[in-house]
Amino acid sequence: MNLQVIRWLVKHRQTLTNCMEIIKDFDPNSPLIDRWNVVDKVAREIIPLLSSDDVAEMGVGFLEDYDE
């Protein structure tokens, strides 16, 4: 796994814990709107934490790992 992503997750472990609690409500057999609501809740936890620098740093590392 990308080291930058792991560092970010450790830095924001409470958010990760919150997301894990939210994900427990996900049922792949539930109606689409219910599944979408779980995805929306997770996004509302994570998106405010992402600065453009974080995304750029994680993205660059990810691309470097998979260069051909």
C-alpha positions in Angstrom: 0.0 0.0 0.0 1.1 3.5 -0.7 3.1 4.9 2.3 1.7 8.4 2.0 -1.8 6.9 2.3 -0.9 4.9 5.4 0.6 8.0 7.0 -2.5 10.0 6.2 -4.7 7.3 7.8 -2.6 7.1 10.9 -2.7 10.9 11.2 -6.5 10.8 10.9 -7.2 7.6 12.8 -10.3 9.0 14.5 -11.8 9.7 11.1 -10.9 6.2 10.0 -12.6 4.8 13.1 -15.7 6.9 12.4 -15.8 5.6 8.8 -15.4 2.0 10.0 -18.5 2.5 12.2 -20.4 4.0 9.3 -19.5 1.2 7.0 -21.0 -1.3 9.3 -24.4 -0.1 8.1 -23.6 -1.0 4.5 -25.6 -3.9 3.1 -24.9 -4.8 -0.5 -28.5 -6.2 -0.8 -30.2 -3.0 0.4 -31.8 -0.5 -1.9 -29.4 1.8 -3.8 -30.5 4.9 -1.9 -29.5 3.2 1.4 -26.1 2.2 0.0 -25.6 5.7 -1.4 -26.4 7.2 2.1 -23.5 5.2 3.6 -21.1 6.3 0.9 -22.3 9.9 1.5 -21.7 9.7 5.2 -18.1 8.4 4.6 -17.4 11.1 2.1 -18.6 13.8 4.6 -16.1 12.5 7.1 -13.1 12.3 4.7 -13.5 15.2 2.2 -13.1 18.0 4.7 -9.8 16.6 5.7 -8.3 16.4 2.2 -6.2 19.4 1.2 -5.0 19.6 -2.3 -1.5 19.0 -1.0 -2.5 15.8 0.6 -4.2 14.5 -2.5 -1.3 15.6 -4.7 1.2 13.9 -2.4 -0.7 10.6 -2.3 -1.4 10.7 -6.0 2.2 11.2 -7.0 3.3 8.4 -4.7 0.6 6.1 -6.1 1.6 6.8 -9.7 5.3 6.3 -8.9 4.5 2.8 -7.4 2.9 1.7 -10.7 5.2 3.2 -13.3 5.8 0.9 -16.2 
